[in-house]
């Protein structure tokens, strides 16, 4: 890093576990390097499907206590990743998980037919943008990370998180760069090939075209997180209502690893996390979100997506 002031990274995610699934290694890398890392979580993930049998009574169609339980999971995951500043958009419980339904054989998501009155997508975008803007003005991060305009796979809360983050960043010129987390199709293909040769893998594997990912040509920045894989895997395990984790037991905690969500389908854990620069001055960095960043002036970009 070549920053003239202390590096500050802020990430906006829709639900607990998204921070780890999408950006866990990046969070751990910059936190370990001494950056100020702030996580903003938009909802409590109340509509998530619960994996462990003994915890299914927490689900929204039963006791509806999953959101409170996931706060604890998120705190444990943040501790594994080194995050000391985690906030909920508008405060704990202000916005509720909107839920979703699967389309295209489980590859993309769409809005649920009915939503709770406090659902994130039912809320006023102007109010939500103002809430995030207030955090940005307080924290003053140089770099902000969220999802691309499709939310990665269409989840309405991810899409809303993108929209309000773009709108808030445009109002805060101290933010120097806005990145979108974007899984690489080539990396996903390589990871699935690697897992296909593992006899003891407990999850069935999809084909590469059954999972959302983008062509490498649309990716600007690849962050090496190989050294942070143990922290990412530990954080994934903290989200036990939502994620199952398998690894080959390598002594250093890295090696070959996979996870599965409630659908039980295995996905590789990659030693690289990928991003697309959505807004920012100068040439997009290739390996470091802060690479070559000059923090002595404010952003001059248009804020276009």
PyMOL commands that set and color helices and strands:
alter all, ss='L'
color gray80, all
select helices_A, chain A and resi 18-32+53-58+66-81+120-122+125-139+156-170+185-196+208-210+216-218+226-238
alter helices_A, ss='H'
color red, helices_A
select strands_A, chain A and resi 8-13+36-41+85-88+101-103+108-110+143-147+177-181+204-205+221-224+244-247+257-260+265-268+272-280
alter strands_A, ss='S'
color yellow, strands_A
deselect
rebuild
show_as cartoon
